[in-house]
Amino acid sequence: MKNFVRPGKSVPVTAPALGVASGQAFAIDTLVGFAGFTAAQGEPVEMHIEGVFRVPGLGATVGAPVYFDAAAGAFALTDVGNIKCGVAVAPNEVRLTPGLG
């Protein structure tokens, strides 16, 4: 297929203000993911946007929608002011699905 670019489970982005640490969750607009490696502000970083990720302290019911609070840099179970980003597949695991926010 001529227009295929890549599988898309991760995408290259520019690290946001303050940079990111490897494994840190962050958002760019409504796109939520985890940093593949540590990068300073403005540097390229691979953002993993699809898959199942461990989120200690989430405490969700399996099947519950999961949101990301970009201001706090943390996952949440409420939608008020947060970005919908996936679904809980275990109490402390989220299945990220791009395009929900």
Contacts in CASP RR format, 6 or more apart in sequence:
PFRMAT RR
TARGET T0000
AUTHOR 0000-0000-0000
METHOD contacts of the structure
MODEL  1
MKNFVRPGKSVPVTAPALGVASGQAFAIDTLVGFAGFTAAQGEPVEMHIE
GVFRVPGLGATVGAPVYFDAAAGAFALTDVGNIKCGVAVAPNEVRLTPGL
G
8 49 0 8 1.000
8 50 0 8 1.000
9 48 0 8 1.000
9 49 0 8 1.000
9 50 0 8 1.000
9 51 0 8 1.000
10 36 0 8 1.000
10 46 0 8 1.000
10 47 0 8 1.000
10 48 0 8 1.000
10 49 0 8 1.000
10 50 0 8 1.000
11 31 0 8 1.000
11 46 0 8 1.000
11 47 0 8 1.000
11 49 0 8 1.000
12 44 0 8 1.000
12 45 0 8 1.000
12 46 0 8 1.000
12 47 0 8 1.000
13 28 0 8 1.000
13 31 0 8 1.000
13 44 0 8 1.000
13 45 0 8 1.000
13 46 0 8 1.000
13 47 0 8 1.000
14 42 0 8 1.000
14 43 0 8 1.000
14 44 0 8 1.000
14 45 0 8 1.000
15 35 0 8 1.000
15 39 0 8 1.000
15 40 0 8 1.000
15 41 0 8 1.000
15 42 0 8 1.000
15 43 0 8 1.000
15 44 0 8 1.000
15 45 0 8 1.000
16 26 0 8 1.000
16 28 0 8 1.000
16 41 0 8 1.000
16 42 0 8 1.000
17 41 0 8 1.000
18 41 0 8 1.000
19 39 0 8 1.000
19 40 0 8 1.000
19 41 0 8 1.000
19 42 0 8 1.000
19 43 0 8 1.000
19 45 0 8 1.000
20 26 0 8 1.000
20 35 0 8 1.000
20 38 0 8 1.000
20 39 0 8 1.000
20 45 0 8 1.000
21 35 0 8 1.000
21 38 0 8 1.000
22 35 0 8 1.000
22 36 0 8 1.000
22 37 0 8 1.000
22 38 0 8 1.000
23 34 0 8 1.000
23 35 0 8 1.000
23 36 0 8 1.000
24 34 0 8 1.000
24 35 0 8 1.000
25 32 0 8 1.000
25 33 0 8 1.000
25 34 0 8 1.000
25 53 0 8 1.000
25 55 0 8 1.000
25 68 0 8 1.000
25 73 0 8 1.000
25 74 0 8 1.000
25 75 0 8 1.000
26 32 0 8 1.000
26 33 0 8 1.000
26 34 0 8 1.000
26 35 0 8 1.000
26 47 0 8 1.000
26 70 0 8 1.000
26 73 0 8 1.000
27 33 0 8 1.000
27 68 0 8 1.000
27 70 0 8 1.000
27 73 0 8 1.000
27 83 0 8 1.000
28 47 0 8 1.000
30 83 0 8 1.000
30 99 0 8 1.000
30 101 0 8 1.000
31 47 0 8 1.000
31 49 0 8 1.000
31 98 0 8 1.000
31 99 0 8 1.000
32 49 0 8 1.000
32 68 0 8 1.000
32 83 0 8 1.000
32 85 0 8 1.000
32 96 0 8 1.000
32 98 0 8 1.000
32 101 0 8 1.000
33 47 0 8 1.000
33 48 0 8 1.000
33 49 0 8 1.000
33 85 0 8 1.000
33 96 0 8 1.000
34 47 0 8 1.000
34 48 0 8 1.000
34 53 0 8 1.000
35 45 0 8 1.000
35 46 0 8 1.000
35 47 0 8 1.000
35 48 0 8 1.000
36 45 0 8 1.000
36 46 0 8 1.000
36 47 0 8 1.000
36 48 0 8 1.000
37 45 0 8 1.000
37 46 0 8 1.000
39 45 0 8 1.000
48 96 0 8 1.000
49 96 0 8 1.000
49 98 0 8 1.000
50 96 0 8 1.000
50 97 0 8 1.000
50 98 0 8 1.000
51 95 0 8 1.000
51 96 0 8 1.000
52 89 0 8 1.000
52 93 0 8 1.000
52 94 0 8 1.000
52 95 0 8 1.000
52 96 0 8 1.000
53 93 0 8 1.000
53 94 0 8 1.000
53 96 0 8 1.000
54 92 0 8 1.000
54 93 0 8 1.000
55 66 0 8 1.000
55 75 0 8 1.000
55 92 0 8 1.000
55 93 0 8 1.000
55 94 0 8 1.000
56 92 0 8 1.000
57 92 0 8 1.000
58 66 0 8 1.000
58 75 0 8 1.000
58 77 0 8 1.000
58 88 0 8 1.000
58 91 0 8 1.000
58 92 0 8 1.000
58 93 0 8 1.000
58 94 0 8 1.000
59 77 0 8 1.000
59 88 0 8 1.000
59 91 0 8 1.000
59 92 0 8 1.000
60 66 0 8 1.000
60 77 0 8 1.000
60 88 0 8 1.000
60 91 0 8 1.000
60 92 0 8 1.000
60 94 0 8 1.000
61 88 0 8 1.000
61 91 0 8 1.000
62 88 0 8 1.000
62 89 0 8 1.000
62 90 0 8 1.000
62 91 0 8 1.000
63 87 0 8 1.000
63 88 0 8 1.000
63 89 0 8 1.000
64 77 0 8 1.000
64 87 0 8 1.000
64 88 0 8 1.000
65 77 0 8 1.000
65 79 0 8 1.000
65 84 0 8 1.000
65 86 0 8 1.000
65 87 0 8 1.000
65 88 0 8 1.000
66 75 0 8 1.000
66 76 0 8 1.000
66 77 0 8 1.000
66 84 0 8 1.000
66 85 0 8 1.000
66 86 0 8 1.000
66 87 0 8 1.000
66 88 0 8 1.000
66 94 0 8 1.000
67 75 0 8 1.000
67 76 0 8 1.000
67 77 0 8 1.000
67 78 0 8 1.000
67 79 0 8 1.000
67 82 0 8 1.000
67 83 0 8 1.000
67 84 0 8 1.000
67 85 0 8 1.000
68 74 0 8 1.000
68 75 0 8 1.000
68 76 0 8 1.000
68 82 0 8 1.000
68 83 0 8 1.000
68 85 0 8 1.000
69 75 0 8 1.000
69 76 0 8 1.000
69 81 0 8 1.000
69 82 0 8 1.000
70 82 0 8 1.000
70 83 0 8 1.000
75 85 0 8 1.000
75 94 0 8 1.000
76 82 0 8 1.000
83 100 0 8 1.000
83 101 0 8 1.000
84 100 0 8 1.000
84 101 0 8 1.000
85 94 0 8 1.000
85 96 0 8 1.000
85 97 0 8 1.000
85 100 0 8 1.000
85 101 0 8 1.000
86 94 0 8 1.000
86 95 0 8 1.000
86 96 0 8 1.000
86 97 0 8 1.000
86 100 0 8 1.000
87 94 0 8 1.000
87 95 0 8 1.000
87 97 0 8 1.000
88 94 0 8 1.000
88 95 0 8 1.000
89 95 0 8 1.000
END
